[in-house]
Amino acid sequence: MTQRRMPSGQGPARRPGRTSSTSRPTQRVRVRDTASTRVEPRATGKAARPVPARRVAATKGAVKRTVAPRPKAFTGRAAVLIGLLVALVLAYTYPVRTYLAQESQIAKMKAAQTAQRALITEKAEEVAKWQDPVYVGDQARARLFYVRPGEIPLIVLNDPEGAARDAGKAPVAAPPDKWYDTLWSSVDAANREPKQ
C-alpha cells in the first residue's frame, strides 16, 4: 500500500498500522540502496509541466549528499591585502633607511661638535695662561733653560752608565727580556735556519 505524501513532501505523521497496546510490535522497515537504480521520467503526450527540483533530483538517481564548500585559505581579498602590505613596506623602506642614516649622521656631528667645544675651551684656557707673564717665565725656564740675572743654572743629566763608570762600579745590567720576546726570537731563529 502506498502512502500519500503531503504537498510539502513529508509523509504522514503516524505510521499506518495498529496503534493499540495489545498489538505486536511493528516490523523493521528495510531501506534499499537506490544508488544503482535509475528512474526515468514518464513520457506523456501532454506538454510537460514543471517538476519540482526534489523530484528531478530523485529521478536522476540517488541524491548526493551536499557538502558546504570550504572557504579558501587564500582568497582574492587576502591576496590584494598582502600585495598592498608588500607595496607599503617597499615604499617605506627607502625613506626609513634614509631617516636612520641621517639620524646616525646627526648623532656623529653632535659628538664631533661636543669634542670641538671641549678642545676650544681647553685652548682658550691655555691662551689665558700665556697671557700671564709669570707663566711665560716659568715655561722659558723649563723649556729653554733661561735664567734670571744673578742666578746660577744647574742642569742634571741622567746618565746611569756614565755615573757607574765614574764611580768605578760595574755597569747596571739590562733587565731580562720578557717571556714573549724570548719565545718570538726563538721562533724567528728557527724560521731562519736553512733547510737541509
C-alpha positions in Angstrom: 0.0 0.0 0.0 1.5 3.4 -0.9 1.5 6.2 1.4 0.3 9.6 0.3 2.6 12.4 0.7 1.7 15.9 1.7 2.3 18.8 -0.7 5.3 19.7 1.3 6.9 16.4 0.5 6.6 15.0 4.0 4.9 11.7 4.8 2.1 11.3 7.2 2.6 12.0 10.9 1.8 8.4 12.0 2.7 5.1 10.5 -0.2 3.1 9.3 -1.0 0.0 11.3 -2.4 -0.9 14.6 -2.0 1.5 17.4 -3.4 -0.5 20.2 -1.2 -1.6 23.0 -2.1 -5.3 22.5 -0.8 -5.4 19.0 2.5 -6.9 18.3 5.5 -4.6 17.6 5.9 -3.3 14.1 8.4 -4.9 11.8 11.5 -3.2 10.9 11.4 -1.5 7.5 14.2 -2.3 5.1 15.8 0.5 3.3 17.0 -0.2 -0.2 20.1 1.4 -1.7 18.9 3.2 -4.8 22.3 4.4 -5.9 22.4 1.9 -8.8 18.7 2.2 -9.6 17.9 4.7 -12.3 14.4 6.2 -12.5 13.4 7.6 -15.9 10.7 10.3 -16.1 7.5 9.2 -17.7 6.9 10.5 -21.2 3.4 11.8 -21.7 1.8 13.3 -24.8 0.8 16.4 -23.0 3.0 19.4 -22.5 5.5 18.7 -19.8 4.7 20.6 -16.7 7.4 21.9 -14.4 8.7 19.4 -12.0 10.0 20.4 -8.5 13.8 20.2 -8.1 13.4 17.5 -5.4 11.7 15.2 -7.8 14.1 15.9 -10.6 17.0 15.0 -8.3 15.1 11.8 -7.3 14.6 10.9 -11.0 18.2 11.3 -11.9 19.3 8.7 -9.4 20.5 8.7 -5.9 20.6 12.1 -4.2 24.1 13.1 -3.5 24.9 14.5 -0.1 25.6 18.1 -0.4 28.7 19.4 1.4 29.1 23.0 2.2 32.1 24.4 0.3 35.1 25.0 2.5 36.4 28.6 2.5 39.6 29.0 0.6 42.7 29.5 2.7 44.0 32.2 0.3 41.2 34.3 -1.1 41.4 37.2 -3.5 40.9 39.7 -0.8 43.8 38.2 1.1 46.0 38.4 -2.0 45.1 42.0 -2.5 45.8 42.8 1.2 49.1 41.0 1.1 50.1 42.8 -2.1 49.1 46.1 -0.6 51.2 45.4 2.5 54.2 44.4 0.4 53.9 47.6 -1.6 53.7 49.7 1.5 56.7 48.0 3.0 58.7 48.5 -0.2 57.5 52.1 -0.4 58.6 53.0 3.2 61.9 51.0 3.2 64.0 53.7 1.4 62.7 56.7 3.4 63.1 54.8 6.7 66.7 53.8 5.8 67.5 57.4 4.8 66.0 58.7 8.0 68.0 56.3 10.1 71.2 57.2 8.2 70.6 60.9 8.7 69.9 60.3 12.5 73.2 58.5 12.9 75.0 61.2 10.9 73.4 63.9 13.1 74.5 62.0 16.2 78.1 61.8 14.9 78.1 65.5 14.1 76.8 66.4 17.6 79.5 64.2 19.2 82.2 65.9 17.0 80.8 69.4 18.0 81.0 68.5 21.7 84.6 67.3 21.3 85.5 70.5 19.4 83.8 72.7 22.0 85.9 70.9 24.7 89.0 71.4 22.6 88.2 75.1 22.1 87.6 75.6 25.9 91.0 73.9 26.6 92.8 76.0 24.1 91.2 79.2 25.4 92.3 78.3 29.0 95.9 77.7 27.6 95.8 81.1 25.8 94.7 82.8 29.0 97.7 81.2 30.8 100.1 82.5 28.2 98.8 86.0 28.8 100.3 85.8 32.4 104.0 86.9 32.5 104.8 84.6 35.4 103.6 81.5 33.4 105.6 82.6 30.4 108.8 83.0 32.6 108.3 79.5 34.1 107.8 78.0 30.6 111.0 79.7 29.4 113.0 78.3 32.3 111.6 74.8 31.9 111.8 74.5 28.1 114.6 76.8 27.1 116.7 76.8 30.3 116.6 80.6 30.7 117.8 82.1 34.0 117.4 85.5 35.5 120.4 87.7 36.0 122.4 86.6 39.1 121.1 83.0 39.1 123.3 80.0 38.6 121.8 77.4 36.4 122.1 73.7 37.5 121.4 71.1 34.9 121.1 67.5 36.0 121.9 64.9 33.4 120.6 61.4 33.8 123.4 59.1 32.8 123.5 55.9 35.0 126.2 54.2 32.9 128.5 57.2 33.0 127.9 57.6 36.7 128.7 54.0 37.4 131.9 54.2 35.3 133.0 57.4 37.1 132.3 55.7 40.5 134.3 52.6 39.5 131.4 50.3 39.6 130.2 47.7 37.1 127.6 49.0 34.7 124.0 48.2 35.5 122.8 45.1 33.8 119.9 45.4 31.4 116.7 43.9 32.5 115.9 40.4 31.1 113.7 40.2 28.1 110.0 39.4 28.6 109.0 35.8 28.0 107.1 36.5 24.8 110.0 38.3 23.3 112.2 35.3 24.1 109.6 33.0 22.5 109.3 35.1 19.4 113.1 35.3 19.0 113.4 31.5 19.2 110.6 31.1 16.6 112.2 33.7 14.4 115.6 31.9 14.7 114.1 28.5 13.9 112.5 30.1 10.8 115.8 31.5 9.6 117.6 28.1 9.8 118.5 26.8 6.3 116.6 23.7 5.2 118.9 20.7 4.5 
